[in-house]
Amino acid sequence: MQLGIIGLARSGKTTIFNAVTRGTAQVGAYSASAQPNVGVVHVPDDRVDKLAALYHPKKTTYATIEYVDFPAAGESFGKGEGPAGKFINDLGRMDALIHVVRAFEDETVPHPEVTIDAQRDIATMDLELAFADMGQIERRLGRIEAEMRSMKAGEREQLTRTSELLTRIKGQLEDDVPVRAQELSDEDWRLLEGTKFLTAAPLLVVVNIGDGDLPRRGAIEAEYRARYEGKARDVAVFCGKFEMELNELSDEEAAEFRESAGVTESGMANAIRVSYELLGLISFLTAGPDECRAWTVAAGSTAPVAAGKIHSDLQRGFIRAEVIRCEDLLAAGSEAEAKKRGLLRTEGKNYIVQDGDVLHVLFNV
């Protein structure tokens, strides 16, 4: 899965990218010709570590997220012109967006709008993404209108319904309701097939604070979450500069440095975890002497769908799955002991896989 990182110039967007991915991308001003930075990171999961300690496998594999750091928004942002076409297309391919918002003071890095105002910058980005969607709707409506002119009245029903739907969505966008927060049915989405609205994508607002605010990170996050959390939208507070500096230290040194700064949880781990949850994803696990691994699947997926993540043959020939909770397996100390305790159960095709399930799939192709 891909998460696109966006933000206004000098928001610390690329610093956040480097902190999360342990990357070394050049931090600098906006450039229209710049290419996105791409980095793949492991989703922190101590269950994988504990299973690996139990099985001593040849290989340990974590779930991953790919972060794409797009060039900073240009000077047109905030002017009501909307982002450029290529930028829209690139963002439309992302599974979710991360908007990095500046909340730190630094006289050596002047803000494009002179003053530091995170709420203003959040509103600016929300507006620009809405402008992009409204522009897309207007173009689609224009094409529908032209197409309907050459059709007989009896052939226009589906296009008429699509036109009415797009007009309704546009009206709500004008009322500051992003597509992700609008009530759209499965039939509505079928009519919209192939349309990628930017405000439909899950959105994580990352508030980039300064070192001095680190002890108050939890309170700041609660404040912003109360204001901006919504359907498929969440908030995380992060000090990009601090976290990027920690990447240069050993795990032990980083833990000590974090403790001295009054930070109880890694901002990097929190941002990755929230990104994962924002997409409505869970991890199920497989464990054995060859490999201990976390697999990503949408919440609500059935056992055959989860099996298909491992290999398509497992989904096609699915018979049943042996399931045990990871914590139960770890407490038992072995699969044999877990079976003795009655902790391992057999589930069929309708079983909904839960986060933390350890699966062994039985199949026949």
C-alpha positions as CSV (number, residue, x, y, z in Angstrom):
1,M,0.0,0.0,0.0
2,Q,1.1,3.5,-0.8
3,L,0.7,6.6,1.4
4,G,1.4,10.0,-0.3
5,I,3.0,12.7,1.9
6,I,1.9,16.2,0.9
7,G,2.3,19.6,2.5
8,L,3.1,23.3,1.9
9,A,6.6,24.4,1.4
10,R,8.9,24.4,4.5
11,S,6.4,22.4,6.5
12,G,9.1,19.8,7.3
13,K,7.5,17.3,5.0
14,T,10.7,15.6,3.7
15,T,12.1,15.6,7.3
16,I,9.1,13.6,8.4
17,F,9.6,11.3,5.4
18,N,13.3,10.8,6.4
19,A,12.3,10.2,10.0
20,V,9.7,7.6,9.2
21,T,11.6,5.7,6.5
22,R,15.1,6.3,7.9
23,G,15.8,7.9,4.6
24,T,18.3,10.6,3.6
25,A,16.3,12.5,1.0
26,Q,17.5,16.1,0.5
27,V,15.5,18.6,2.4
28,G,14.9,21.7,0.4
29,A,12.5,24.2,-1.1
30,Y,9.8,23.4,-3.7
31,S,10.8,22.4,-7.2
32,A,8.3,21.8,-10.0
33,S,10.7,19.3,-11.6
34,A,11.5,17.3,-8.5
35,Q,10.6,13.7,-8.4
36,P,8.9,12.1,-5.4
37,N,11.0,10.3,-2.7
38,V,9.9,6.7,-2.1
39,G,10.6,4.6,1.0
40,V,9.3,1.3,2.3
41,V,9.0,0.8,6.1
42,H,8.1,-2.1,8.4
43,V,4.9,-1.8,10.4
44,P,6.1,-2.1,14.1
45,D,4.7,-5.4,15.5
46,D,6.2,-7.0,18.6
47,R,4.0,-10.1,18.0
48,V,6.2,-10.9,15.0
49,D,9.3,-10.5,17.2
50,K,7.9,-12.7,19.9
51,L,6.9,-15.4,17.4
52,A,10.4,-15.3,15.9
53,A,11.8,-15.8,19.4
54,L,9.6,-18.9,19.9
55,Y,10.2,-20.5,16.5
56,H,13.7,-19.3,15.6
57,P,12.7,-19.1,11.9
58,K,15.0,-18.8,8.9
59,K,13.2,-15.6,8.0
60,T,11.2,-12.9,9.7
61,T,8.9,-10.7,7.7
62,Y,6.9,-7.6,8.8
63,A,4.0,-5.9,7.1
64,T,5.1,-2.9,5.1
65,I,4.0,0.5,4.0
66,E,5.4,2.5,1.1
67,Y,5.6,6.2,1.7
68,V,5.8,8.6,-1.3
69,D,7.1,12.1,-0.5
70,F,5.7,14.5,-3.1
71,P,7.3,17.8,-3.9
72,A,6.0,20.6,-1.7
73,A,2.9,22.4,-2.9
74,G,3.7,25.3,-5.1
75,E,2.9,29.0,-5.0
76,S,-0.6,28.4,-6.5
77,F,-1.7,26.7,-3.3
78,G,-4.0,28.9,-1.3
79,K,-5.0,30.9,-4.4
80,G,-8.0,28.8,-5.3
81,E,-6.4,27.4,-8.4
82,G,-6.1,23.8,-7.3
83,P,-3.1,21.6,-7.8
84,A,-1.8,20.8,-11.3
85,G,-3.0,17.9,-13.3
86,K,0.0,15.6,-13.0
87,F,0.0,16.2,-9.2
88,I,-3.7,15.2,-9.0
89,N,-3.1,12.0,-11.1
90,D,-0.1,11.0,-8.9
91,L,-2.0,11.6,-5.7
92,G,-5.0,9.7,-7.0
93,R,-3.0,6.5,-7.1
94,M,-2.3,6.7,-3.4
95,D,-4.2,4.5,-0.9
96,A,-4.2,7.4,1.6
97,L,-2.7,10.9,2.1
98,I,-0.6,12.3,4.8
99,H,-0.7,16.1,5.2
100,V,2.3,17.4,7.1
101,V,1.4,20.7,8.8
102,R,4.0,23.1,10.2
103,A,3.7,24.0,13.9
104,F,7.3,24.6,14.7
105,E,9.2,28.0,14.9
106,D,12.5,28.4,13.1
107,E,13.7,31.8,12.0
108,T,16.2,30.2,9.6
109,V,13.3,28.5,7.7
110,P,10.7,31.2,6.9
111,H,7.1,30.1,6.3
112,P,5.7,31.0,2.9
113,E,2.9,32.8,4.6
114,V,5.3,34.5,7.1
115,T,3.4,33.4,10.3
116,I,3.1,29.9,11.7
117,D,-0.6,29.0,11.7
118,A,-1.3,25.2,11.5
119,Q,-5.1,25.6,11.4
120,R,-4.8,28.0,8.5
121,D,-2.5,25.6,6.6
122,I,-4.9,22.6,7.3
123,A,-7.7,24.7,5.9
124,T,-5.6,25.6,2.8
125,M,-4.8,22.0,1.9
126,D,-8.4,20.9,2.5
127,L,-9.6,23.6,0.2
128,E,-7.1,22.8,-2.5
129,L,-7.9,19.1,-2.5
130,A,-11.6,20.0,-2.7
131,F,-10.9,22.4,-5.6
132,A,-9.2,19.5,-7.4
133,D,-12.3,17.3,-6.9
134,M,-14.7,20.0,-8.0
135,G,-12.6,20.6,-11.1
136,Q,-12.7,16.8,-11.9
137,I,-16.5,16.8,-11.4
138,E,-17.0,19.8,-13.7
139,R,-15.0,18.1,-16.5
140,R,-16.9,14.9,-16.0
141,L,-20.3,16.7,-16.1
142,G,-19.2,18.4,-19.4
143,R,-18.4,15.1,-21.0
144,I,-21.7,13.6,-19.8
145,E,-23.6,16.6,-21.2
146,A,-21.9,16.2,-24.6
147,E,-22.4,12.5,-24.7
148,M,-26.1,12.8,-23.8
149,R,-26.8,15.1,-26.8
150,S,-26.1,12.3,-29.2
151,M,-28.3,9.7,-27.3
152,K,-31.9,8.9,-27.4
153,A,-34.0,9.8,-24.4
154,G,-34.4,6.2,-23.4
155,E,-30.7,5.6,-23.3
156,R,-29.8,8.5,-20.9
157,E,-31.0,7.0,-17.6
158,Q,-27.6,5.9,-16.2
159,L,-25.8,9.0,-17.4
160,T,-28.6,11.1,-15.9
161,R,-28.2,9.3,-12.5
162,T,-24.4,9.8,-12.7
163,S,-24.8,13.5,-13.5
164,E,-27.2,14.0,-10.5
165,L,-24.8,12.1,-8.2
166,L,-21.8,14.2,-9.3
167,T,-23.9,17.4,-8.8
168,R,-24.8,16.3,-5.3
169,I,-21.2,15.5,-4.4
170,K,-20.1,18.9,-5.8
171,G,-22.7,20.7,-3.7
172,Q,-21.4,19.0,-0.5
173,L,-17.8,19.8,-1.4
174,E,-18.8,23.4,-1.7
175,D,-20.3,23.1,1.8
176,D,-16.8,21.9,3.0
177,V,-17.8,18.2,3.3
178,P,-15.1,16.0,1.8
179,V,-16.1,13.0,-0.2
180,R,-14.9,10.6,2.5
181,A,-17.5,12.1,4.9
182,Q,-20.4,12.0,2.4
183,E,-23.0,9.3,2.5
184,L,-22.4,7.3,-0.7
185,S,-24.0,3.9,-1.3
186,D,-22.4,0.9,-3.1
187,E,-24.5,1.8,-6.1
188,D,-23.2,5.4,-6.0
189,W,-19.6,4.0,-6.1
190,R,-20.5,1.8,-9.0
191,L,-21.7,4.8,-11.0
192,L,-18.4,6.5,-10.0
193,E,-16.2,3.6,-11.1
194,G,-12.8,4.8,-12.2
195,T,-13.2,8.2,-10.5
196,K,-10.4,9.0,-7.9
197,F,-11.5,11.9,-5.6
198,L,-8.6,13.2,-3.5
199,T,-11.0,14.1,-0.6
200,A,-12.2,10.5,-0.7
201,A,-8.8,9.1,0.3
202,P,-8.2,8.5,4.0
203,L,-6.2,11.5,5.4
204,L,-3.7,11.6,8.3
205,V,-2.9,15.1,9.4
206,V,0.6,15.1,10.9
207,V,1.3,18.2,13.0
208,N,5.1,18.8,12.9
209,I,6.0,20.4,16.2
210,G,9.3,21.8,17.6
211,D,11.6,20.2,20.2
212,G,10.3,22.5,22.9
213,D,6.7,21.1,22.5
214,L,7.8,17.4,22.8
215,P,6.8,17.0,26.5
216,R,3.3,18.3,25.5
217,R,2.9,16.1,22.5
218,G,0.1,14.0,23.9
219,A,-1.9,17.1,24.9
220,I,-1.3,18.8,21.5
221,E,-2.4,15.7,19.7
222,A,-5.6,15.5,21.8
223,E,-6.4,19.1,21.0
224,Y,-6.0,18.7,17.2
225,R,-7.7,15.4,17.2
226,A,-10.8,16.9,18.9
227,R,-10.9,19.5,16.1
228,Y,-10.0,17.5,13.0
229,E,-10.7,13.8,13.6
230,G,-13.5,12.5,11.4
231,K,-14.5,9.7,9.1
232,A,-11.3,8.2,7.5
233,R,-9.4,11.1,8.9
234,D,-7.0,11.2,11.9
235,V,-4.3,13.3,13.5
236,A,-0.8,12.5,14.7
237,V,1.7,14.9,16.3
238,F,5.4,14.4,15.4
239,C,8.6,16.3,15.8
240,G,10.3,15.4,12.5
241,K,13.7,17.0,13.4
242,F,13.9,15.1,16.7
243,E,12.9,11.8,15.2
244,M,15.3,12.1,12.3
245,E,18.1,12.8,14.7
246,L,17.2,9.6,16.6
247,N,17.7,7.6,13.5
248,E,21.5,8.2,13.8
249,L,21.5,6.6,17.3
250,S,21.4,3.0,18.4
251,D,18.1,1.7,19.7
252,E,19.4,1.9,23.3
253,E,20.7,5.5,22.8
254,A,17.5,6.6,21.1
255,A,15.4,5.2,24.0
256,E,17.5,7.2,26.5
257,F,17.4,10.3,24.4
258,R,13.6,10.0,24.1
259,E,13.2,9.5,27.8
260,S,15.3,12.5,28.6
261,A,13.1,14.6,26.3
262,G,10.0,13.4,28.1
263,V,8.7,11.3,25.2
264,T,7.2,8.0,26.1
265,E,6.4,6.7,22.6
266,S,8.3,6.8,19.3
267,G,6.7,9.4,17.1
268,M,7.8,7.3,14.1
269,A,6.2,4.1,15.4
270,N,3.0,6.1,16.3
271,A,2.8,7.6,12.8
272,I,3.3,4.3,11.1
273,R,0.7,2.6,13.3
274,V,-1.9,5.3,12.8
275,S,-1.2,5.2,9.0
276,Y,-1.9,1.5,9.0
277,E,-5.1,1.8,11.1
278,L,-6.3,4.7,9.0
279,L,-6.6,2.4,6.0
280,G,-8.8,-0.1,7.9
281,L,-6.2,-2.8,7.8
282,I,-5.3,-5.6,10.2
283,S,-2.4,-8.0,10.4
284,F,-2.8,-11.8,10.7
285,L,0.2,-14.0,11.2
286,T,1.8,-17.2,10.1
287,A,4.5,-18.9,12.1
288,G,6.9,-21.8,11.6
289,P,10.5,-22.8,11.4
290,D,10.8,-21.4,7.9
291,E,9.2,-18.0,8.4
292,C,7.3,-15.9,10.9
293,R,5.4,-13.2,9.0
294,A,2.7,-10.5,9.4
295,W,0.2,-10.3,6.5
296,T,-1.9,-7.3,5.7
297,V,-5.6,-7.7,5.0
298,A,-8.6,-5.4,5.1
299,A,-10.6,-5.6,8.3
300,G,-13.7,-7.8,7.8
301,S,-12.0,-10.1,5.4
302,T,-12.9,-13.8,5.4
303,A,-10.4,-16.6,5.9
304,P,-10.2,-17.5,2.2
305,V,-9.4,-13.9,1.3
306,A,-6.7,-13.8,4.0
307,A,-5.4,-17.1,2.6
308,G,-5.2,-15.5,-0.9
309,K,-2.8,-13.0,0.5
310,I,-0.4,-15.8,1.2
311,H,-0.9,-17.5,-2.2
312,S,-3.8,-17.5,-4.7
313,D,-3.8,-21.3,-4.6
314,L,-4.7,-21.2,-0.9
315,Q,-7.8,-19.1,-1.6
316,R,-8.8,-21.1,-4.7
317,G,-8.5,-24.5,-2.9
318,F,-9.4,-23.3,0.6
319,I,-10.8,-26.1,2.9
320,R,-10.4,-24.7,6.4
321,A,-8.1,-22.7,8.6
322,E,-6.6,-23.7,12.0
323,V,-6.7,-20.5,14.0
324,I,-5.1,-19.5,17.3
325,R,-4.7,-16.1,18.9
326,C,-1.1,-15.0,18.9
327,E,-1.2,-14.2,22.7
328,D,-2.6,-17.7,23.4
329,L,0.1,-19.3,21.3
330,L,2.9,-17.3,23.1
331,A,1.4,-18.1,26.5
332,A,1.2,-21.9,25.7
333,G,4.8,-21.9,24.4
334,S,4.1,-24.3,21.5
335,E,1.4,-25.3,19.1
336,A,1.3,-28.8,20.7
337,E,0.6,-27.3,24.1
338,A,-1.9,-24.9,22.7
339,K,-3.8,-27.8,21.2
340,K,-3.8,-29.6,24.6
341,R,-5.3,-26.5,26.2
342,G,-8.0,-26.3,23.5
343,L,-6.8,-22.9,22.3
344,L,-6.5,-23.9,18.6
345,R,-9.8,-24.0,16.7
346,T,-10.9,-24.9,13.1
347,E,-12.7,-22.2,11.1
348,G,-14.5,-22.4,7.7
349,K,-15.0,-20.1,4.7
350,N,-17.2,-17.6,6.5
351,Y,-14.8,-16.9,9.4
352,I,-13.8,-13.2,9.7
353,V,-10.1,-13.0,10.4
354,Q,-9.2,-10.9,13.4
355,D,-6.1,-8.8,14.0
356,G,-3.5,-11.0,15.7
357,D,-4.8,-14.4,14.5
358,V,-2.2,-17.0,13.7
359,L,-3.4,-19.0,10.7
360,H,-2.5,-22.4,9.2
361,V,-4.5,-22.8,6.0
362,L,-5.5,-26.3,4.7
363,F,-6.2,-26.4,1.0
364,N,-6.5,-28.7,-2.0
365,V,-6.0,-27.6,-5.6
